[in-house]
Structure formats: C-alpha cells, structure tokens
Amino acid sequence: MAEEVSPSKVLKQVGGAVPEGIRPNIIIIGSVAAAYWLFRGKQSYGVRTKDIDSVISPRVEAVDKGRAIAEKLLGEGWTPRTEGDFGKPGDASTPVKQLPALRLWPPHSKDWFFELLTEPAGDDQAERVFTRFVVNGTDHYGLPSFRYTGVATFEAGETEFGIRCAIPEMMALANLLEHPEIKPDRVKGTDIKRSNKDLGRVLAIARLSVERQIEIWTERWRRALEARFPERRQELAARAGNGLRELIDSPGDLQQAADTCNAGLLAQSPVTADQLGQTARRVLVLLQQIAVKPSSR
C-alpha cells in the first residue's frame, strides 16, 4: 500500500527542485493536487499515493523543459524508478511506444516518485501518446499524454511553491470523460476496476467540495469543453455522465468505488455506497446542465 504523504511537503520539495524558470510550466494533477486544494490549512492531512503526476505545459515546450527538469533532478541525487517492464531508459533504436516514462525518486526516500507527462497534441487524440525526449545525451524516455489531460490542467491554480496544481473540478471532469462506461481494466496488482477508482474519486471530490459550492462547476466545465474540444463539446457533455449512471446501477461497482474513496480522499469522513450514490445523482444534475445550456460565447 502507498505511504501517506503530505501534499504541501511534496509540492514544496518538487517546487524547490525544478529549475526556477520552468516552475510555471509544471502542473501537478492527481490525488496530491486534489488534496492540496481540498484540505488547505490542515497541516496534519496526508494522502495515500505513490506517483506525483507532473504535466509539462504547454506541449510545444515539453521536450526541452522535460530534459532540463530531468537533468537538474538527476544531478541533485534524484534516482530513476526502474521497476517494471519499461523502467530502464531506451536508446535511439527504441520505438517511441516502447519508451519508458521518466519516474524519479526524491533523494533519500521511496515514499513517492515524480513522473513527467505532457498535454495531448490536439482534440482528436484518442489514446495515450508518447513523445521522445533525451536526457544527458544518451537516455531516451517518453513523455506520456492522455486525451483528457488538457481538461485536467485547464485553469490550474497557482501555489505558493511556484508550481501550479490542477483544480479539483477539472480533474473530476477529466475522469468523467475518460470513463463513459465501467471498463473491466484493473488497477495493476489489485482487483479494483480502474473506472470504479477514478469515478469514485470524482464523487469524493464532489463531497469534499460542497462548501466550495459545486454548482459553480458547470460554468468551469463548459469553458473547459469549449476551449479543449470546440467541435466536440456537445457530444462530450452529453455522454460525460454515462459512467456514473452505470456505477449507480451496479451495487458491486458502487461499493468498490466507496471502498476506494474511504481508503483515499474520504479516509477522514468515510461514506456508504448509498451516500456515494446520492452524490453521483447530484453530479449528474450538474452534467445535465452543461449538456443542455448553450455556449455563453
């Protein structure tokens, strides 16, 4: 099981390690980013996560910025995570699809690792894509990009550490778009369906965001779809809630989603499957609003 880490401590360490001129190009996504915003001021709060996903933005600068980040961190004692089939760096002959992502352990710790990603090349990207970059002239790695990463990073917020964090509602929308159905794929090494974990995180974020008035999510969601998918925004808005509907209709999947929430973001305020279903219905109401309301432009 992943160790519990402090979002603020992780962000401070990453912000201090990344070259100063490149800090504005880094956007942290995932559990650490969500916890940073949702539990600000709670110094004792920790989140269980192993990977600190760090998106280099904009994409056109990702190769140069990624190389600079990697070479600085490696020079300061960060070490590559080499476990797995694609842990060791490739070379010039390695096909792009077989290049490993660069994952770095911070000095003197194996509690978490820093992983470099970038945003998709365009709104028509359908699957994960790797972009080659070369570290120290010899080691070839790939910068992964996923089709909805640009939604997750939309309007990311500034932190006191010089890097940005994705805001919770944008990560929620990215997960909703990524899972329009409950897929059979499992989280590696577990029986947990990836869809249940990710849709559960959407609902955990919604429950924790009540005081932040989740009704304002709809306008932000609409802006993100208009900016990232101008030609497909209506289609995507219309199907974004399909995965949640499947989750509500499947007691086993809903229970698994609740279990993952209670082991993660909702560890301090656990929920039942029924309570999570109620939250799902509230989120579906918000999604219906962006599906039917015309653009404000």
C-alpha positions in Angstrom: 0.0 0.0 0.0 1.2 3.5 -0.8 2.5 5.6 2.1 0.7 8.6 3.4 2.3 11.8 2.2 1.7 15.5 2.9 0.6 17.4 -0.2 2.3 20.6 0.9 5.6 18.9 1.7 5.6 17.1 -1.6 4.8 20.3 -3.5 7.4 22.2 -1.6 10.1 19.6 -2.5 9.1 19.5 -6.1 8.9 23.2 -6.4 12.3 23.6 -4.9 13.9 21.0 -7.1 12.5 22.1 -10.5 14.5 24.9 -12.3 13.1 28.2 -11.2 12.4 29.3 -14.8 10.5 26.1 -15.5 8.3 26.1 -12.4 5.4 27.9 -14.2 5.4 25.1 -16.8 4.6 22.4 -14.2 1.1 21.4 -13.3 0.6 18.7 -10.7 -2.5 16.5 -11.2 -3.9 13.6 -9.3 -4.5 12.9 -5.6 -1.9 15.3 -4.3 -3.3 18.2 -6.3 -6.9 17.4 -5.2 -5.8 17.1 -1.6 -3.8 20.4 -1.7 -6.9 22.4 -2.6 -9.5 20.4 -0.6 -7.5 20.3 2.7 -5.6 23.5 2.6 -4.7 24.6 6.1 -4.9 21.1 7.5 -1.2 20.5 8.1 -1.7 17.0 9.5 -3.6 15.8 6.5 -1.9 13.2 4.3 -3.0 11.3 1.2 -2.1 7.8 0.1 -0.4 8.0 -3.3 2.8 6.8 -4.8 3.0 8.8 -8.1 3.2 12.6 -8.3 1.9 13.2 -11.9 3.5 16.4 -13.3 2.3 17.7 -16.6 4.6 20.0 -18.6 2.6 22.7 -20.3 2.4 23.9 -23.0 3.1 20.8 -25.0 5.3 22.7 -27.6 7.9 23.3 -24.9 7.6 19.9 -23.2 10.7 18.2 -24.7 13.1 21.0 -23.9 11.6 21.6 -20.4 11.4 17.9 -19.7 15.1 17.5 -20.5 16.1 20.4 -18.3 14.0 19.2 -15.4 15.3 15.7 -15.6 18.9 16.6 -15.9 18.7 19.0 -12.9 17.0 16.5 -10.7 19.3 13.7 -11.6 22.2 15.9 -10.9 20.9 16.6 -7.4 20.5 13.0 -6.4 17.1 12.0 -7.7 17.1 8.4 -9.0 15.1 6.8 -11.8 12.4 4.2 -10.8 13.4 1.2 -12.8 10.9 -1.4 -11.7 8.6 -3.0 -14.3 8.9 -3.9 -17.9 9.6 -0.3 -19.1 11.7 1.0 -16.3 15.1 1.3 -17.9 15.8 4.1 -20.4 15.7 3.3 -24.1 18.1 4.5 -26.8 17.8 5.9 -30.4 16.7 2.5 -31.7 13.8 2.1 -29.2 10.4 2.6 -30.8 8.5 5.5 -29.3 5.7 3.3 -28.0 8.2 1.3 -26.0 10.0 4.2 -24.3 9.6 4.3 -20.5 8.1 7.3 -18.8 10.6 9.1 -16.5 9.8 8.4 -12.9 12.2 9.8 -10.3 12.5 9.0 -6.6 13.5 12.1 -4.5 16.8 11.8 -2.6 16.7 9.6 0.5 13.0 8.5 0.1 10.9 5.9 -1.7 7.6 7.1 -0.4 6.7 8.7 -3.7 8.1 9.3 -7.2 7.8 12.3 -9.6 6.6 11.4 -13.1 6.7 13.7 -16.1 3.8 13.9 -18.6 2.5 16.4 -21.1 -0.7 17.6 -22.6 -2.3 16.0 -25.7 -1.3 17.2 -29.2 -4.8 18.0 -30.2 -8.5 17.4 -29.5 -8.5 14.4 -31.8 -6.0 12.3 -29.8 -7.8 9.1 -28.9 -5.3 7.2 -26.8 -2.1 7.5 -24.9 0.7 9.0 -26.9 4.5 9.2 -26.1 6.8 12.0 -27.1 10.5 11.1 -27.2 13.0 13.2 -25.2 16.7 12.5 -24.5 18.3 13.0 -21.1 22.1 13.6 -20.8 22.5 12.9 -24.5 22.0 9.1 -24.2 18.9 8.1 -22.2 15.7 8.1 -24.2 12.4 8.5 -22.4 8.8 9.1 -23.4 6.5 11.9 -22.2 3.0 10.3 -22.0 0.0 12.3 -22.9 -3.6 11.3 -22.4 -6.6 12.5 -24.4 -8.2 14.4 -21.4 -5.1 15.7 -19.6 -5.8 19.1 -21.1 -9.1 19.2 -19.4 -7.5 18.3 -16.0 -4.9 21.1 -16.4 -7.5 23.7 -17.5 -7.3 26.9 -15.4 -4.9 25.2 -13.0 -4.3 27.3 -9.9 -1.0 28.9 -8.6 0.5 27.6 -5.4 2.9 29.2 -3.0 5.6 26.8 -4.2 5.9 28.3 -7.7 4.2 25.4 -9.5 0.6 25.0 -10.4 -2.0 22.4 -9.2 -5.0 21.2 -11.2 -8.2 22.3 -9.6 -10.5 19.5 -8.3 -13.4 20.1 -10.6 -11.3 19.9 -13.7 -9.8 16.6 -12.6 -13.3 15.4 -11.9 -14.4 16.3 -15.4 -11.4 14.6 -17.0 -12.2 11.4 -15.1 -15.8 11.6 -16.1 -14.9 12.0 -19.8 -12.3 9.1 -19.5 -14.9 6.7 -18.1 -18.2 6.9 -20.0 -18.7 3.2 -19.0 -17.4 0.8 -16.4 -14.5 -0.9 -18.1 -13.0 -4.2 -16.9 -9.4 -3.0 -16.6 -8.0 -3.4 -13.2 -5.5 -1.2 -11.2 -2.3 -3.1 -11.5 -1.8 -5.7 -8.8 -5.4 -5.4 -7.5 -8.9 -6.5 -8.2 -10.1 -2.8 -8.3 -11.6 -1.7 -11.6 -9.8 1.5 -12.8 -13.2 3.0 -13.7 -14.5 2.5 -10.2 -11.5 4.1 -8.6 -11.5 7.1 -10.9 -15.2 7.7 -10.8 -15.1 7.2 -7.1 -12.5 10.0 -6.9 -14.9 12.2 -8.8 -17.6 11.6 -6.2 -15.1 12.1 -3.3 -14.1 15.4 -4.8 -17.7 16.4 -5.1 -18.5 15.5 -1.4 -15.5 17.4 -0.2 -16.3 20.4 -2.4 -19.8 21.1 -1.0 -18.6 24.0 1.0 -17.0 25.4 -2.2 -20.4 25.3 -3.9 -20.1 22.7 -6.6 -22.9 24.5 -8.5 -20.2 26.8 -9.9 -18.6 23.7 -11.5 -20.9 23.8 -14.5 -19.6 27.1 -15.9 -16.0 26.0 -15.5 -16.8 22.6 -17.1 -18.4 24.5 -20.0 -15.4 26.7 -20.5 -13.1 23.7 -20.5 -15.0 21.8 -23.1 -15.3 24.9 -25.3 -11.5 25.6 -25.0 -10.2 22.0 -25.4 -12.9 20.4 -27.6 -14.6 23.2 -29.5 -16.0 20.8 -32.2 -17.0 18.0 -29.8 -18.1 19.8 -26.7 -21.8 19.0 -27.0 -21.1 15.3 -27.7 -18.7 15.0 -24.8 -21.1 16.9 -22.4 -23.9 14.6 -23.4 -22.0 11.4 -22.5 -19.9 12.5 -19.6 -22.4 11.1 -17.1 -22.8 7.7 -18.6 -20.2 6.1 -16.4 -21.8 7.4 -13.2 -25.2 6.1 -14.3 -23.6 2.6 -14.8 -22.0 2.9 -11.4 -25.3 3.8 -9.7 -26.9 0.8 -11.3 -24.3 -1.7 -10.2 -24.2 -2.3 -6.4 -20.9 -4.2 -6.6 -19.1 -1.4 -8.6 -20.6 1.3 -6.4 -19.4 -0.5 -3.3 -15.9 -0.8 -4.7 -15.9 2.9 -5.5 -16.9 3.7 -2.0 -14.2 1.4 -0.6 -11.5 3.2 -2.7 -12.8 6.6 -1.6 -12.7 5.6 2.1 -9.1 4.4 1.7 -8.2 7.7 -0.1 -9.6 11.2 -0.1 -12.6 10.3 2.2 -10.5 8.4 4.8 -11.4 11.0 7.5 -15.1 11.1 6.6 -16.0 7.6 5.2 -19.2 7.1 3.3 -21.6 4.2 2.5 -22.3 3.1 -1.0 -25.8 4.7 -0.7 -24.3 8.0 0.3 -21.9 7.9 -2.7 -24.9 7.1 -5.0 -26.6 10.2 -3.7 -23.6 12.3 -4.6 -23.5 10.7 -8.0 -27.0 11.8 -8.7 -26.1 15.4 -7.7 -23.2 15.4 -10.1 -25.5 14.1 -12.8 -27.7 17.1 -12.4 -24.7 19.4 -13.0 -23.7 17.4 -16.1 -27.3 17.7 -17.5 -27.0 21.5 -17.2 -23.8 21.7 -19.3 -25.3 19.3 -21.8 -28.4 21.4 -22.5 -27.3 25.0 -21.8 -25.9 26.8 -24.9 -22.5 28.3 -25.0 -22.0 31.6 -23.3 -19.8 32.9 -26.1 
